């Protein structure tokens, strides 16, 4: 029932969401989250972002997360798409959507899945600014977000 | 057949490679054969290990068999 994908190339969030919505007409609510590469000016502007994954663990981990999300909330459908590779400002990185009979389950499930994708999934991120490439470590906020669950 | 070490995230930069074929055997012997600066990073407190895709708890005595893949996983950051 969950659609979980790890992609090495760009995807269209609008096309994916339209297909997801159409596939779950019985759901009363669909909540989605899109993460994209930040577009900003200034000396710290990100020119490119690279996400690395580990084939032996990253997709299996996402599938386990999807199963845990579905076990916790009554969902009609769950979509989880995560990019790896080099991306540029404005490019979609991650799309999560949860379809449920009632909106509370959909909100909570999408929130839970995102918090865990952000700080508990097997991805390593580095950013390129004018100063060069730099590996991004998890922020304290990410761990605080996780503790909510 | 050798075993294989896999370096993820910033460890790949430090190692200068993503993977390294090594002789099978106890992990301390495998690490002793590496550049000491790399070995120190691999043993860092926040680096976790996975053997053939399964996360290790951190207290097991790791002995690499032929064909094993041992991955070194620094703190993650997705999304």
Backbone of each chain as ProteinMPNN parsed JSONL, in Angstrom:
{"seq_chain_A": "XXXXXXXXXXXXXXXXXXXXXXXXXXXXXXXXXXXXXXXXXXXXXXXXXXXXXXXXXXXXXXXXXXXXXXXXXXXXXXXXXXXXXXXXXXXXXXXXXXXXXXXXXXXXXXXXXXXXXXXXXXXXXXXXXXXXXXXXXXXXXXXXXXXXX", "coords_chain_A": {"N_chain_A": [[0.82, -1.199, 0.0], [2.034, 1.194, 0.66], [3.923, 3.585, -1.189], [7.102, 3.695, -1.869], [10.029, 5.282, -2.708], [13.38, 5.615, -3.849], [15.182, 7.906, -5.473], [17.37, 8.62, -8.196], [17.156, 10.569, -10.021], [15.549, 13.67, -11.133], [12.196, 14.483, -10.023], [8.667, 15.119, -10.486], [6.874, 16.846, -8.239], [4.222, 17.741, -8.405], [3.019, 16.118, -10.351], [3.343, 13.639, -9.112], [1.822, 13.972, -6.779], [-0.711, 14.42, -7.85], [-1.223, 11.94, -9.009], [-1.17, 10.354, -6.748], [-3.295, 11.41, -5.221], [-5.394, 10.777, -6.956], [-5.318, 8.045, -6.806], [-6.362, 7.471, -4.38], [-9.241, 7.876, -3.807], [-11.051, 7.418, -1.808], [-10.089, 8.536, 0.465], [-10.507, 11.064, 2.878], [-8.833, 13.092, 3.401], [-5.71, 14.468, 2.381], [-2.422, 14.895, 3.235], [0.53, 16.606, 2.516], [4.111, 16.925, 2.288], [6.707, 18.826, 0.956], [10.091, 18.897, 0.449], [12.615, 21.072, -0.586], [15.524, 22.249, -2.38], [16.959, 24.997, -0.909], [16.615, 28.343, -2.039], [18.531, 31.028, -2.058], [20.057, 34.285, -1.625], [23.252, 35.967, -1.188], [26.405, 35.509, 0.671], [26.44, 32.977, 1.759], [24.905, 31.446, 0.167], [23.449, 28.512, -1.147], [24.792, 26.642, -3.685], [24.725, 24.143, -4.73], [23.543, 20.905, -3.758], [24.29, 17.803, -2.335], [23.147, 14.558, -1.889], [24.05, 11.605, -0.391], [23.638, 8.067, -0.45], [23.283, 4.751, 0.964], [23.294, 1.828, -0.572], [22.746, -0.694, 0.564], [21.253, -0.159, 2.808], [19.623, 2.21, 2.764], [17.148, 2.36, 1.189], [15.823, 0.002, 2.215], [15.584, 0.919, 4.881], [13.867, 3.129, 4.562], [11.589, 1.798, 3.737], [10.994, 0.328, 6.018], [10.407, 2.435, 7.71], [8.11, 3.438, 6.486], [6.4, 1.279, 6.922], [6.246, 1.346, 9.706], [4.993, 3.795, 10.047], [2.535, 3.344, 8.86], [1.594, 1.4, 10.556], [1.041, 2.812, 12.783], [-0.834, 4.822, 12.319], [-4.145, 5.103, 10.951], [-4.188, 4.737, 7.732], [-5.063, 5.421, 4.331], [-3.315, 5.518, 2.27], [0.203, 5.902, 1.562], [2.851, 7.907, 0.572], [6.236, 8.123, -0.253], [8.959, 9.707, -1.305], [12.325, 10.059, -2.016], [15.176, 11.841, -2.957], [18.503, 11.136, -4.209], [21.91, 12.097, -4.941], [23.207, 14.886, -6.922], [21.765, 18.053, -6.47], [20.076, 21.163, -7.281], [19.339, 24.668, -6.402], [15.884, 25.011, -5.766], [15.231, 22.502, -6.672], [13.275, 19.574, -6.071], [13.624, 17.602, -3.12], [12.562, 15.802, -1.271], [9.459, 14.133, -0.949], [6.592, 13.634, 0.847], [3.52, 12.078, 1.369], [0.421, 11.576, 2.928], [-2.533, 9.781, 3.003], [-5.726, 9.739, 4.381], [-8.765, 8.763, 6.099], [-9.548, 10.648, 7.911], [-8.396, 13.942, 8.736], [-6.546, 14.36, 10.88], [-5.042, 11.998, 11.273], [-3.684, 11.94, 8.868], [-2.144, 14.32, 8.904], [-0.486, 13.811, 11.175], [0.838, 11.443, 10.458], [2.333, 12.203, 8.189], [3.992, 14.102, 9.302], [5.405, 12.612, 11.239], [6.718, 10.771, 9.542], [8.358, 12.52, 8.074], [10.006, 13.682, 10.082], [11.487, 11.46, 10.797], [12.68, 10.738, 8.387], [14.365, 12.85, 8.067], [16.265, 12.767, 10.171], [16.828, 10.148, 10.868], [17.216, 8.462, 8.812], [19.158, 6.768, 6.293], [20.991, 8.848, 5.009], [23.396, 11.122, 3.737], [24.399, 14.421, 3.726], [25.744, 17.033, 1.772], [26.685, 20.436, 1.165], [27.236, 22.908, -1.322], [28.753, 25.964, -1.299], [29.944, 29.328, -1.969], [32.296, 28.961, -0.714], [32.993, 26.381, -1.105], [32.546, 22.736, -0.853], [30.694, 21.329, 1.871], [30.108, 19.14, 4.533], [26.982, 18.385, 6.028], [25.93, 18.316, 9.288], [23.586, 16.723, 11.523], [21.095, 18.872, 12.987], [20.53, 20.123, 16.334], [17.821, 20.595, 16.636], [16.676, 18.708, 14.947], [16.918, 16.332, 16.341], [15.433, 16.942, 18.545], [12.951, 17.169, 17.386], [12.494, 14.535, 16.757], [12.222, 13.385, 19.229], [9.685, 13.978, 19.935], [8.026, 11.943, 19.224]], "CA_chain_A": [[0.0, 0.0, 0.0], [2.907, 2.374, 0.635], [4.738, 3.765, -2.394], [8.365, 4.2, -1.322], [11.006, 5.314, -3.798], [14.658, 6.308, -3.712], [15.395, 8.271, -6.873], [18.617, 9.261, -8.586], [16.906, 11.653, -10.968], [14.513, 14.621, -10.725], [10.806, 14.047, -10.14], [7.709, 16.223, -10.453], [5.984, 16.694, -7.082], [2.812, 17.954, -8.753], [2.546, 14.905, -11.019], [3.274, 12.557, -8.132], [0.69, 14.206, -5.888], [-1.946, 14.229, -8.609], [-1.415, 10.491, -9.149], [-1.455, 9.826, -5.401], [-4.674, 11.812, -4.893], [-6.323, 10.025, -7.801], [-5.285, 6.631, -6.41], [-6.995, 7.305, -3.069], [-10.46, 8.696, -3.797], [-11.817, 7.172, -0.58], [-9.506, 9.298, 1.567], [-11.115, 12.38, 3.062], [-7.786, 14.109, 3.516], [-4.341, 14.133, 1.972], [-1.441, 15.874, 3.712], [1.817, 16.351, 1.874], [5.232, 17.797, 2.585], [7.746, 18.854, -0.066], [11.351, 19.529, 0.816], [13.322, 21.444, -1.8], [16.798, 22.93, -2.137], [16.712, 26.407, -0.617], [17.097, 29.304, -3.02], [18.733, 32.287, -1.356], [21.232, 35.026, -2.078], [24.247, 36.21, -0.141], [27.666, 34.753, 0.614], [26.238, 31.589, 2.186], [23.925, 30.824, -0.729], [23.762, 27.145, -1.557], [24.828, 26.507, -5.15], [24.351, 22.757, -5.028], [23.407, 20.042, -2.593], [24.419, 16.402, -2.724], [22.758, 13.55, -0.907], [24.591, 10.267, -0.648], [22.901, 7.02, 0.242], [23.992, 3.477, 1.032], [22.32, 0.93, -1.202], [22.379, -1.827, 1.418], [20.429, 0.223, 3.96], [18.774, 3.403, 2.689], [15.773, 2.041, 0.787], [15.203, -0.863, 3.245], [15.234, 1.755, 6.04], [12.669, 3.909, 4.211], [10.443, 0.876, 3.713], [10.663, 0.035, 7.417], [9.762, 3.649, 8.242], [6.749, 3.472, 5.93], [5.612, 0.254, 7.617], [6.004, 1.827, 11.075], [4.023, 4.894, 9.943], [1.214, 2.755, 8.579], [1.145, 0.631, 11.722], [0.683, 3.722, 13.866], [-2.03, 5.592, 11.97], [-5.039, 4.467, 9.985], [-3.986, 5.45, 6.469], [-5.484, 4.791, 3.069], [-2.14, 5.443, 1.402], [1.383, 6.643, 2.009], [3.831, 8.118, -0.496], [7.509, 8.592, 0.305], [9.949, 9.773, -2.384], [13.526, 10.777, -1.56], [16.239, 11.918, -3.948], [19.919, 11.179, -3.884], [22.651, 12.702, -6.036], [23.43, 16.329, -6.864], [20.577, 18.865, -6.759], [20.322, 22.605, -7.323], [18.255, 25.425, -5.776], [14.559, 24.825, -6.342], [14.957, 21.085, -6.982], [12.644, 18.797, -5.005], [14.481, 16.618, -2.461], [11.755, 14.773, -0.621], [8.009, 14.331, -0.963], [5.848, 12.67, 1.657], [2.084, 12.342, 1.39], [-0.367, 10.583, 3.656], [-3.975, 9.871, 2.734], [-6.476, 9.091, 5.462], [-10.177, 9.087, 6.169], [-9.659, 11.891, 8.679], [-7.184, 14.739, 8.534], [-5.563, 14.26, 11.971], [-4.138, 10.88, 10.99], [-2.843, 12.297, 7.714], [-1.155, 15.297, 9.38], [0.469, 13.188, 12.094], [1.645, 10.445, 9.743], [3.297, 12.901, 7.329], [4.93, 14.76, 10.217], [6.228, 11.521, 11.787], [7.583, 10.234, 8.489], [9.376, 13.526, 7.741], [10.982, 13.795, 11.174], [12.371, 10.296, 10.769], [13.499, 10.811, 7.165], [15.322, 13.934, 8.265], [17.359, 12.526, 11.123], [17.02, 8.745, 11.197], [17.342, 7.639, 7.614], [20.569, 6.664, 5.91], [21.403, 9.832, 4.008], [24.455, 12.053, 4.132], [24.166, 15.61, 2.902], [26.731, 18.105, 1.748], [26.257, 21.621, 0.433], [28.28, 23.685, -1.964], [28.587, 27.416, -1.309], [31.108, 29.965, -2.595], [33.504, 28.484, -0.011], [33.248, 24.975, -1.451], [31.632, 21.72, -0.322], [30.741, 21.158, 3.32], [29.161, 18.129, 5.022], [25.991, 18.919, 6.965], [25.643, 17.442, 10.429], [22.223, 16.958, 11.99], [20.936, 19.983, 13.915], [19.88, 19.7, 17.591], [16.367, 20.635, 16.394], [16.244, 17.464, 14.31], [16.794, 15.306, 17.378], [14.304, 17.36, 19.384], [11.747, 16.817, 16.633], [12.327, 13.092, 16.832], [11.839, 13.03, 20.603], [8.23, 14.203, 20.107], [7.286, 10.721, 18.931]], "C_chain_A": [[0.867, 1.268, 0.0], [3.714, 2.38, -0.654], [6.018, 4.456, -1.93], [9.425, 4.133, -2.415], [12.247, 6.131, -3.438], [15.113, 6.61, -5.135], [16.723, 8.981, -7.111], [18.409, 10.386, -9.586], [15.704, 12.489, -10.506], [13.123, 14.003, -10.858], [9.909, 15.277, -10.062], [6.759, 16.022, -9.276], [4.507, 16.85, -7.463], [2.235, 16.72, -9.453], [2.369, 13.764, -10.021], [2.061, 12.715, -7.222], [-0.64, 13.985, -6.604], [-2.253, 12.739, -8.736], [-1.809, 9.88, -7.805], [-2.898, 10.155, -4.999], [-5.683, 10.97, -5.667], [-6.41, 8.568, -7.366], [-6.019, 6.399, -5.09], [-8.264, 8.145, -2.946], [-11.265, 8.525, -2.5], [-11.304, 7.984, 0.593], [-10.178, 10.664, 1.661], [-10.072, 13.483, 3.111], [-6.446, 13.594, 3.046], [-3.442, 15.261, 2.467], [-0.11, 15.561, 3.055], [2.857, 17.344, 2.356], [6.24, 17.673, 1.451], [8.968, 19.555, 0.505], [12.11, 19.842, -0.457], [14.607, 22.184, -1.448], [16.53, 24.426, -2.026], [17.367, 27.308, -1.667], [17.296, 30.613, -2.282], [19.983, 32.971, -1.862], [22.262, 35.121, -0.971], [25.428, 35.26, -0.218], [27.495, 33.282, 1.003], [25.245, 30.849, 1.295], [24.397, 29.436, -1.147], [23.683, 27.055, -3.079], [24.406, 25.11, -5.579], [24.298, 21.974, -3.728], [23.546, 18.61, -3.089], [23.992, 15.507, -1.575], [23.335, 12.221, -1.339], [23.738, 9.262, 0.11], [23.77, 5.771, 0.279], [23.015, 2.398, 0.598], [21.853, -0.189, -0.272], [21.371, -1.452, 2.491], [19.385, 1.306, 3.719], [17.328, 3.07, 2.304], [15.105, 1.058, 1.767], [14.774, -0.067, 4.481], [13.986, 2.577, 5.783], [11.427, 3.013, 4.219], [10.006, 0.505, 5.132], [9.957, 1.229, 8.06], [8.317, 3.744, 7.748], [5.86, 2.46, 6.657], [5.271, 0.712, 9.035], [4.952, 2.937, 11.063], [2.615, 4.329, 9.73], [0.673, 1.967, 9.764], [0.588, 1.557, 12.796], [-0.589, 4.525, 13.586], [-2.853, 4.856, 10.926], [-4.971, 5.253, 8.678], [-4.59, 4.668, 5.314], [-4.302, 4.644, 2.13], [-1.004, 6.282, 1.952], [2.378, 6.699, 0.85], [5.099, 8.688, 0.119], [8.546, 8.524, -0.819], [11.136, 10.584, -1.885], [14.586, 10.698, -2.645], [17.594, 11.568, -3.359], [20.618, 11.765, -5.107], [22.76, 14.215, -5.87], [22.169, 17.069, -7.29], [20.938, 20.347, -6.677], [19.134, 23.357, -6.731], [16.934, 25.263, -6.528], [14.229, 23.373, -6.641], [14.26, 20.408, -5.795], [13.628, 17.766, -4.442], [13.645, 15.449, -1.945], [10.279, 15.145, -0.716], [7.377, 13.215, -0.142], [4.383, 13.05, 1.573], [1.386, 11.197, 2.105], [-1.835, 10.833, 3.366], [-4.708, 9.098, 3.817], [-7.934, 9.524, 5.396], [-10.363, 10.427, 6.862], [-8.324, 12.632, 8.693], [-6.142, 14.565, 9.62], [-4.551, 13.147, 11.709], [-3.173, 11.243, 9.865], [-1.76, 13.297, 8.116], [-0.068, 14.601, 10.196], [1.391, 12.223, 11.352], [2.709, 11.124, 8.875], [4.394, 13.548, 8.177], [5.932, 13.738, 10.778], [7.215, 11.017, 10.743], [8.698, 11.226, 8.148], [10.431, 13.655, 8.828], [11.971, 12.639, 11.119], [13.224, 10.25, 9.494], [14.662, 11.784, 7.362], [16.511, 13.495, 9.121], [17.587, 11.059, 11.464], [17.143, 7.861, 9.978], [18.771, 7.732, 7.107], [20.904, 7.551, 4.716], [22.492, 10.712, 4.601], [24.422, 13.211, 3.147], [25.375, 16.531, 2.925], [26.249, 19.215, 0.835], [27.46, 22.317, -0.161], [27.901, 25.158, -1.916], [29.824, 27.992, -2.002], [32.402, 29.452, -1.964], [33.827, 27.029, -0.328], [32.246, 24.036, -0.797], [31.811, 21.572, 1.183], [29.7, 20.115, 3.728], [28.254, 18.73, 6.076], [25.734, 17.889, 8.057], [24.212, 17.714, 10.876], [22.18, 18.113, 12.996], [20.29, 19.452, 15.199], [18.357, 19.655, 17.436], [15.863, 19.313, 15.823], [16.03, 16.378, 15.352], [15.64, 15.634, 18.319], [12.993, 16.969, 18.698], [11.445, 15.337, 16.779], [11.792, 12.665, 18.192], [10.342, 13.225, 20.836], [7.444, 12.91, 19.96], [7.574, 9.633, 19.94]], "O_chain_A": [[0.489, 2.285, -0.581], [4.134, 1.335, -1.149], [6.018, 5.651, -1.635], [9.688, 3.07, -2.977], [12.163, 7.186, -2.81], [15.396, 5.698, -5.912], [17.141, 9.831, -6.324], [19.356, 11.078, -9.96], [14.948, 12.084, -9.623], [12.896, 13.122, -11.688], [10.339, 16.344, -9.626], [5.923, 15.119, -9.309], [3.645, 16.17, -6.907], [1.102, 16.321, -9.183], [1.387, 13.023, -10.069], [1.361, 11.748, -6.924], [-1.578, 13.43, -6.032], [-3.402, 12.323, -8.589], [-2.671, 9.003, -7.737], [-3.627, 9.295, -4.504], [-6.686, 10.512, -5.119], [-7.447, 7.926, -7.534], [-6.272, 5.253, -4.719], [-8.354, 9.02, -2.085], [-12.064, 9.391, -2.143], [-11.991, 8.114, 1.606], [-10.391, 11.333, 0.65], [-10.378, 14.655, 2.894], [-6.088, 12.439, 3.278], [-3.668, 16.431, 2.159], [0.331, 14.413, 3.031], [2.533, 18.454, 2.777], [6.588, 16.569, 1.032], [8.875, 20.684, 0.988], [12.243, 18.979, -1.324], [14.752, 22.689, -0.335], [15.954, 25.04, -2.925], [18.49, 27.076, -2.113], [16.314, 31.256, -1.909], [20.86, 32.338, -2.45], [22.161, 34.444, 0.052], [25.465, 34.343, -1.038], [28.308, 32.439, 0.623], [24.797, 29.753, 1.633], [25.568, 29.218, -1.456], [22.651, 27.35, -3.68], [23.812, 24.918, -6.64], [24.927, 22.338, -2.735], [22.995, 18.244, -4.128], [24.425, 15.683, -0.436], [23.148, 11.767, -2.468], [23.188, 9.563, 1.17], [24.855, 5.737, -0.301], [22.047, 2.091, 1.293], [20.689, -0.587, -0.318], [20.697, -2.327, 3.034], [18.358, 1.326, 4.399], [16.393, 3.452, 3.007], [13.942, 1.252, 2.121], [13.725, -0.343, 5.064], [13.138, 2.718, 6.664], [10.353, 3.427, 4.655], [8.815, 0.383, 5.416], [9.029, 1.062, 8.851], [7.415, 4.091, 8.51], [4.705, 2.752, 6.969], [4.157, 0.498, 9.513], [4.116, 3.013, 11.964], [1.645, 4.779, 10.34], [-0.538, 1.87, 9.96], [-0.232, 1.148, 13.618], [-1.33, 4.865, 14.508], [-2.324, 4.086, 10.124], [-5.609, 6.296, 8.532], [-4.624, 3.438, 5.314], [-4.284, 3.748, 1.286], [-1.212, 7.237, 2.7], [2.7, 5.683, 0.235], [5.044, 9.625, 0.916], [8.959, 7.441, -1.234], [10.956, 11.692, -1.38], [14.862, 9.626, -3.184], [17.806, 11.69, -2.152], [20.014, 11.914, -6.17], [22.444, 14.757, -4.81], [21.575, 16.765, -8.324], [21.951, 20.731, -6.093], [18.054, 22.789, -6.566], [16.878, 25.365, -7.754], [13.061, 23.039, -6.846], [14.623, 20.648, -4.644], [14.372, 17.135, -5.192], [13.972, 14.281, -2.152], [9.902, 16.31, -0.582], [7.59, 12.029, -0.393], [4.04, 14.226, 1.694], [1.709, 10.024, 1.918], [-2.318, 11.96, 3.472], [-4.363, 7.959, 4.132], [-8.288, 10.503, 4.739], [-11.206, 11.236, 6.474], [-7.258, 12.016, 8.665], [-4.948, 14.616, 9.322], [-3.349, 13.332, 11.901], [-1.993, 10.895, 9.908], [-0.601, 13.154, 7.727], [1.123, 14.78, 9.94], [2.597, 12.198, 11.601], [3.853, 10.674, 8.829], [5.569, 13.539, 7.81], [7.141, 13.973, 10.787], [8.403, 10.855, 11.024], [9.846, 10.827, 7.954], [11.622, 13.73, 8.53], [13.162, 12.826, 11.369], [14.36, 9.777, 9.524], [15.776, 11.562, 6.887], [17.652, 13.833, 8.807], [18.46, 10.752, 12.275], [17.17, 6.636, 10.098], [19.504, 8.661, 7.449], [21.074, 7.085, 3.59], [22.505, 11.005, 5.797], [24.417, 13.028, 1.93], [25.958, 16.776, 3.981], [25.516, 18.986, -0.127], [28.551, 22.318, 0.409], [26.854, 25.554, -2.429], [30.644, 27.255, -2.549], [33.465, 29.497, -2.581], [34.839, 26.504, 0.139], [31.23, 24.472, -0.256], [32.921, 21.674, 1.705], [28.543, 20.198, 3.316], [28.705, 19.5, 6.924], [25.37, 16.746, 7.784], [23.68, 18.799, 10.642], [23.121, 18.305, 13.766], [19.583, 18.445, 15.164], [17.686, 18.801, 18.017], [14.773, 18.852, 16.162], [15.082, 15.599, 15.263], [14.958, 14.743, 18.825], [12.053, 16.502, 19.343], [10.288, 14.935, 16.908], [11.016, 11.715, 18.302], [9.789, 12.71, 21.807], [6.342, 12.779, 20.493], [7.028, 8.534, 19.837]]}, "seq_chain_B": "XXXXXXXXXXXXXXXXXXXXXXXXXXXXXXXXXXXXXXXXXXXXXXXXXXXXXXXXXXXXXXXXXXXXXXXXXXXXXXX", "coords_chain_B": {"N_chain_B": [[38.851, -14.618, -1.38], [38.418, -11.168, -0.816], [37.35, -9.061, 2.001], [35.196, -6.165, 2.397], [35.432, -2.713, 3.021], [33.243, 0.017, 3.561], [32.922, 3.447, 3.136], [31.017, 6.047, 4.305], [29.415, 9.259, 3.735], [31.163, 12.014, 5.141], [33.322, 10.451, 5.736], [34.088, 9.218, 3.432], [35.42, 11.235, 2.075], [37.575, 11.628, 3.8], [38.835, 9.167, 3.68], [39.435, 9.15, 1.037], [38.308, 7.53, -0.768], [35.493, 5.469, -1.677], [35.173, 2.817, -1.095], [37.003, -0.027, 0.11], [38.979, -2.827, -0.446], [39.806, -5.399, 1.756], [41.845, -7.693, 3.707], [40.211, -10.518, 5.102], [39.311, -10.957, 8.607], [39.839, -10.264, 12.177], [38.42, -7.155, 13.288], [40.123, -5.285, 14.553], [42.6, -5.97, 13.581], [42.232, -5.487, 10.873], [41.833, -2.715, 10.874], [44.261, -1.875, 11.848], [45.9, -2.091, 9.723], [45.346, 0.08, 8.208], [45.723, 3.588, 7.238], [46.635, 5.38, 10.061], [45.361, 7.818, 10.745], [42.949, 7.668, 9.393], [41.884, 5.367, 10.567], [41.418, 6.261, 13.183], [39.347, 8.097, 12.759], [37.374, 6.344, 11.826], [36.816, 4.928, 14.08], [35.521, 6.744, 15.584], [33.375, 8.16, 18.092], [30.795, 8.779, 17.27], [30.4, 7.371, 15.01], [28.755, 4.778, 13.426], [28.47, 1.225, 12.779], [27.752, -1.1, 10.149], [27.178, -4.401, 9.306], [27.119, -6.155, 6.425], [24.765, -4.791, 5.734], [23.295, -4.789, 8.08], [22.74, -3.08, 11.045], [25.147, -2.654, 13.6], [25.445, -3.121, 17.147], [27.565, -2.04, 18.546], [29.107, -3.09, 20.525], [29.868, -5.59, 19.845], [32.313, -8.083, 19.011], [33.868, -7.723, 16.061], [34.442, -9.773, 13.348], [35.673, -10.06, 10.224], [34.521, -11.949, 7.544], [35.242, -13.71, 4.46], [34.095, -11.871, 1.697], [32.421, -10.302, 3.23], [30.766, -7.168, 3.95], [31.568, -4.269, 5.461], [30.251, -1.379, 6.716], [30.891, 2.028, 7.451], [29.266, 4.455, 9.239], [28.684, 7.725, 9.516], [27.09, 10.442, 11.467], [23.756, 10.982, 10.317], [22.052, 12.981, 7.799], [19.276, 13.827, 6.348], [16.619, 14.645, 3.998]], "CA_chain_B": [[38.032, -13.429, -1.652], [38.589, -10.184, 0.261], [36.183, -8.383, 2.562], [35.139, -4.809, 1.863], [35.02, -1.619, 3.902], [32.527, 1.073, 2.844], [33.007, 4.708, 3.872], [29.897, 6.908, 3.918], [29.441, 10.667, 4.124], [32.478, 12.678, 5.166], [34.385, 9.443, 5.839], [34.569, 8.957, 2.073], [36.414, 12.274, 1.772], [38.767, 11.403, 4.625], [39.508, 7.976, 3.158], [39.826, 9.383, -0.343], [37.676, 6.48, -1.584], [34.222, 5.025, -1.112], [35.27, 1.409, -0.702], [38.363, -0.558, 0.165], [39.064, -4.28, -0.256], [40.755, -5.718, 2.838], [41.913, -9.105, 4.053], [39.29, -10.875, 6.181], [39.951, -11.127, 9.91], [39.286, -9.424, 13.24], [38.376, -5.751, 12.886], [41.289, -4.523, 15.013], [43.706, -6.235, 12.641], [41.91, -4.8, 9.61], [42.048, -1.274, 11.059], [45.69, -1.64, 12.095], [46.588, -2.045, 8.423], [44.97, 1.319, 7.507], [46.307, 4.854, 7.673], [46.157, 5.608, 11.431], [44.446, 8.973, 10.806], [41.637, 7.172, 8.951], [41.394, 4.421, 11.58], [40.905, 7.052, 14.312], [38.041, 8.621, 12.348], [36.415, 5.237, 11.708], [36.471, 4.488, 15.434], [34.909, 7.876, 16.278], [32.237, 7.824, 18.959], [29.497, 8.948, 16.595], [30.366, 6.549, 13.793], [28.184, 3.451, 13.649], [28.905, 0.241, 11.783], [26.76, -2.07, 9.68], [27.798, -5.551, 8.66], [26.224, -6.686, 5.384], [23.491, -4.074, 5.743], [22.631, -4.839, 9.388], [23.384, -2.186, 11.994], [25.731, -3.31, 14.774], [25.176, -2.412, 18.397], [28.75, -1.3, 18.947], [29.917, -3.823, 21.502], [30.22, -6.91, 19.334], [33.631, -8.27, 18.419], [33.616, -7.915, 14.635], [35.442, -10.521, 12.584], [35.23, -10.049, 8.829], [34.701, -13.166, 6.747], [35.371, -13.442, 3.026], [32.891, -11.341, 1.059], [31.653, -9.409, 4.115], [30.842, -5.735, 3.693], [31.434, -3.509, 6.714], [30.066, 0.036, 6.388], [31.088, 2.998, 8.527], [28.159, 5.386, 9.042], [28.697, 8.916, 10.38], [25.737, 10.954, 11.703], [23.017, 11.161, 9.064], [21.281, 14.207, 7.597], [18.484, 13.66, 5.122], [15.572, 15.629, 3.724]], "C_chain_B": [[38.19, -12.434, -0.499], [37.259, -9.796, 0.903], [36.238, -6.937, 2.066], [34.722, -3.825, 2.954], [34.333, -0.566, 3.041], [32.514, 2.323, 3.724], [31.906, 5.649, 3.392], [30.129, 8.347, 4.378], [30.857, 11.226, 4.111], [33.62, 11.67, 5.268], [34.934, 9.086, 4.467], [35.639, 9.977, 1.676], [37.711, 12.012, 2.519], [39.566, 10.217, 4.081], [40.053, 8.214, 1.743], [39.262, 8.33, -1.285], [36.38, 6.053, -0.891], [34.288, 3.623, -0.553], [36.723, 0.977, -0.689], [38.293, -2.068, 0.392], [40.132, -4.554, 0.798], [40.802, -7.234, 3.038], [40.927, -9.392, 5.179], [40.067, -11.046, 7.49], [39.307, -10.244, 10.945], [39.406, -7.953, 12.875], [39.618, -4.993, 13.34], [42.493, -4.765, 14.104], [43.496, -5.513, 11.31], [42.24, -3.316, 9.736], [43.53, -0.952, 11.246], [46.464, -1.52, 10.787], [46.29, -0.743, 7.668], [45.841, 2.482, 7.968], [45.75, 5.164, 9.07], [45.153, 6.757, 11.529], [43.036, 8.553, 10.39], [41.049, 6.243, 10.014], [40.783, 5.164, 12.768], [39.513, 7.592, 13.987], [36.975, 7.516, 12.323], [35.939, 4.772, 13.086], [35.818, 5.605, 16.243], [33.626, 7.472, 16.99], [30.899, 7.861, 18.221], [29.39, 8.151, 15.296], [29.815, 5.172, 14.139], [28.637, 2.514, 12.535], [27.739, -0.668, 11.398], [27.502, -3.175, 8.943], [26.781, -6.158, 7.7], [24.818, -6.087, 5.485], [22.762, -4.075, 7.067], [23.435, -4.02, 10.397], [23.927, -2.976, 13.187], [25.479, -2.461, 16.012], [26.371, -1.616, 18.891], [29.637, -2.043, 19.922], [30.357, -5.195, 21.003], [31.688, -6.934, 18.889], [33.397, -8.609, 16.948], [34.774, -8.674, 13.997], [34.924, -10.613, 11.155], [35.546, -11.378, 8.154], [34.857, -12.768, 5.282], [34.042, -12.929, 2.475], [32.054, -10.422, 1.94], [31.818, -7.954, 3.688], [30.574, -5.005, 5.01], [31.376, -2.027, 6.366], [30.261, 0.886, 7.637], [30.153, 4.177, 8.265], [28.269, 6.572, 10.001], [27.268, 9.422, 10.594], [25.031, 11.312, 10.391], [22.368, 12.539, 9.001], [20.556, 14.097, 6.26], [17.579, 14.847, 4.887], [16.133, 16.96, 3.309]], "O_chain_B": [[38.106, -12.821, 0.666], [36.187, -10.155, 0.414], [37.194, -6.532, 1.404], [33.781, -4.075, 3.708], [34.775, -0.282, 1.928], [32.145, 2.27, 4.898], [31.861, 6.009, 2.216], [30.923, 8.613, 5.279], [31.643, 10.954, 3.204], [34.76, 11.989, 4.928], [36.095, 8.699, 4.337], [36.63, 9.636, 1.031], [38.802, 12.148, 1.966], [40.795, 10.248, 4.026], [41.006, 7.563, 1.313], [39.668, 8.234, -2.443], [36.201, 6.25, 0.31], [33.541, 3.278, 0.362], [37.563, 1.544, -1.387], [37.625, -2.53, 1.316], [41.231, -4.003, 0.735], [39.912, -7.959, 2.594], [40.812, -8.6, 6.114], [41.282, -11.247, 7.497], [38.338, -9.546, 10.65], [40.372, -7.545, 12.23], [40.122, -4.145, 12.604], [43.306, -3.867, 13.887], [44.438, -5.001, 10.704], [42.843, -2.725, 8.84], [43.995, 0.117, 10.849], [47.542, -0.927, 10.742], [46.888, -0.476, 6.626], [46.586, 2.381, 8.942], [44.533, 5.208, 9.251], [44.2, 6.683, 12.305], [42.049, 9.02, 10.959], [39.861, 6.322, 10.325], [39.753, 4.75, 13.299], [38.611, 7.554, 14.824], [35.835, 7.722, 12.739], [34.817, 4.29, 13.242], [35.583, 5.45, 17.442], [32.9, 6.577, 16.558], [29.993, 7.079, 18.509], [28.397, 8.254, 14.576], [30.329, 4.486, 15.022], [29.121, 2.952, 11.491], [26.862, -0.962, 12.211], [28.339, -2.919, 8.078], [25.716, -6.617, 8.114], [23.817, -6.788, 5.34], [21.717, -3.437, 7.193], [24.634, -4.23, 10.582], [23.251, -3.858, 13.716], [25.32, -1.243, 15.929], [26.201, -0.616, 19.588], [30.792, -1.67, 20.126], [31.132, -5.881, 21.669], [32.227, -5.921, 18.444], [32.807, -9.639, 16.623], [35.932, -8.269, 14.096], [33.86, -11.181, 10.909], [36.677, -11.862, 8.187], [34.626, -11.616, 4.917], [32.988, -13.497, 2.759], [31.086, -9.825, 1.468], [32.85, -7.557, 3.146], [29.494, -5.115, 5.589], [32.319, -1.476, 5.796], [29.848, 0.509, 8.734], [30.226, 4.819, 7.217], [27.971, 6.429, 11.187], [26.333, 8.905, 9.982], [25.637, 11.873, 9.479], [22.162, 13.184, 10.029], [21.15, 14.255, 5.193], [17.742, 15.909, 5.488], [15.376, 17.893, 3.044]]}, "name": "protein", "num_of_chains": 2, "seq": "XXXXXXXXXXXXXXXXXXXXXXXXXXXXXXXXXXXXXXXXXXXXXXXXXXXXXXXXXXXXXXXXXXXXXXXXXXXXXXXXXXXXXXXXXXXXXXXXXXXXXXXXXXXXXXXXXXXXXXXXXXXXXXXXXXXXXXXXXXXXXXXXXXXXXXXXXXXXXXXXXXXXXXXXXXXXXXXXXXXXXXXXXXXXXXXXXXXXXXXXXXXXXXXXXXXXXXXXXXXXXXXXXXXX"}
